[in-house]
Amino acid sequence: MPGACVIGLQWGDEAKGKIVDLLTPRHDFVVRYQGGANAGHTVVVGKEVYKLSLLPSGVLTPGVTSVIAGGVVINPVKAIEELDELAGRGVEGLDKNLKISGRAHVIFPWHFAEDRALDANTSDGENIGTTQRGIGPCYRDKVARSHAIRFDDLYRDDLAQRIAHIVAEKNVVLAAIDKSGTFEPLDPAAIYEEYRGYAERLKSHLCDTTTMLLDAAEAGKKILFEGAQGALLDVDHGTYPFVTSSNSSGVGICNGSGLPARYVNHTLGVVKAYSTRVGGGPFPTEQDNDQGQQLRDQGNEYGTVTKRPRRCGWLDTVAVRYTARLGGADAIAVMLLDVLSGFDEIKICNAYELDGEQTRNFPSHVDDVRRVKPIYESLPGWSEDLTACKSIDELPANARGYLDRVAELVERPVELVSVGPGRDQSILVGDPPLLYEAIG
């Protein structure tokens, strides 16, 4: 019974959505297990481009059950917006095929207000880079417990009283941390009426997804786990504190979905052919120069959700080797290889220098990541347009050499190469069973 996972091995934006979309038809369930509406996935189907931030990418495939599991935090407004947009574009079966865990926590107006007020308040003044969508404050309340409201709480008789109690305390805190002097107290009655309407609209999607997925796994159903963000943003194992608020590496699958690790049989790590990052935090291979701008322009490196320009740089195989090991990646998919066309020389970071010593290990402390000096090797580039290539043999020799070197440094085989956004712009390397059934 193959349970597969697709995770990003960098700082997010690795084009995971395309891989999930390719694999979904071969599965019975596709599961988002962490994060929230701060995870932008772009899926291209023919001439249609879909941009999702909360719903699983698999929701575009008829007959497959899409799951928002208990490890996700829900912005009900965003869920309804995405459902309405997809329905308006002819996507069918959403009421039946999308299930939302009653254990998932709900984002409320006080979470947005806290995010805005606290975003820049790091000790050194460097902005963490939050999307200000209430994700972090919602996770904080989840752990603190007393101010948390889960999705199934929206259907309880005491919801109005719970909101009133929380708002009374949140108004005191928000007034204290607001530095603009413009804070207006939240109205609990208005929030209750607003969220009661959201609850009614989403009621058909409410589900005990943990039990549903356990039953499905025990029955031999095929389950695909869809990671959001990237492993270097993992709250425990990433470049803390410049991270997201959940376990965005493969280690988050079990606690987020409720399924034990025994049901994850294959993990595919997704990596760009170069590196990008948004927000603050260290980025050893960043190219704040003409080459970085060329990568940004050729790769259209602007956020799916936020439209923020991404920081760009060369591929960092020290970081990717670390996250491949962390997430238990069996193989990697190299995305956006076509973006590198036109570079005479392409660099790869193969090691770091830290305090005069060379290392291939990724440091655990953010200050050390900031201090490392990347050690590069140079490979010859290519000028050919790759977007029409259908097989590995059609790629230029230098492009094949680049892929071989990446696999060697990351210590994982390359199973797929993407040369464009379309489903058909995907090249298999060998005949990996998981991918071969989908596009072979």
Helices and strands as residue ranges (DSSP letters): E 3-8, H 16-23, G 24-26, E 29-32, E 41-45, E 48-52, G 57-60, E 65-68, E 73-74, H 76-88, H 94-97, E 98-101, E 105-106, H 109-118, H 135-144, G 151-155, H 159-177, H 188-202, G 203-205, E 206-207, H 209-218, E 223-226, G 231-233, H 252-257, G 261-263, E 266-272, E 275-277, H 290-299, E 311-313, E 315-316, H 317-326, E 331-335, G 337-340, E 345-354, E 357-359, H 366-371, E 373-380, G 392-394, H 397-410, E 414-418, E 426-428, H 433-439
